[in-house]
Amino acid sequence: MGRLFPQPKLFYQVSLEERVPQDHLLRKIASAVDFRFLYDYVRPYYSHTGAPSVDPVVIFKMSLLGHLYGITSERKLAEECRLNLAFMWFLGYDLDEMPPDQSILPKARARFGREVYEQFFRHV
C-alpha cells in the first residue's frame, strides 16, 4: 500500500499560469473583459496624496468572484482569494503575495457607493 510522506522543499517552481486550466471560467472572463475601464469610474474617489491603496481592479474583481461563486461572506471570500489558485491568478497575485483581507470590501463599498458597483456589473 502506497503512503505519502510529504517532505517540505526549500524551493518550488510553481506557476499559477500553468495551474489554472485554459478553459477555466475566470480565464474566459479575463480574456473577454479589459478591467482597466474601472480606473475611469473610480478616479474621482482617490487622492494623489496619502498611502498607496489596493488596486481598485482587485477590489471589484473580488466582488465579482463573490457574485459568480455565491460567496456572500466577506471573510469567506477573502479566504478563498488566498487559497484558490484560480482566484489568485484572476486577481493578479502570485503565490508569494497576499490578496487583501476582508476589511477592504466594506470600505470600498462605502467609498464608491452603489452607483459605481452598478456601473461595474453592467459593464461586465
PELINHU-V251036 format. One record per backbone hydrogen bond with DSSP energy under -1.0 kcal/mol. NH is the residue of the N-H (numbers start at 0). CO is the residue of the C=O. Records with the same first field share a line. If there is no record, write none. Layout:
# PELINHU-V251036
NH: CO + CO
This chain:
# PELINHU-V251036
18: 14
19: 15
23: 20
27: 23
28: 24
29: 25
30: 26
31: 27
32: 28
36: 33
37: 34
38: 35
40: 36
41: 37
42: 38
44: 41
45: 42
58: 54
59: 55
60: 56
61: 57
62: 58
63: 59
64: 60
65: 61
66: 62
67: 63
68: 64
70: 65
76: 72
77: 73
78: 74
79: 75
80: 76
81: 77
82: 78
83: 79
87: 83
88: 84
89: 85
90: 86
91: 87
92: 87
96: 93
103: 100
104: 101
106: 102
107: 103
108: 104
109: 105
110: 106
111: 107
112: 108
116: 112
117: 113
118: 114
119: 115
120: 116
121: 117
122: 118
123: 119
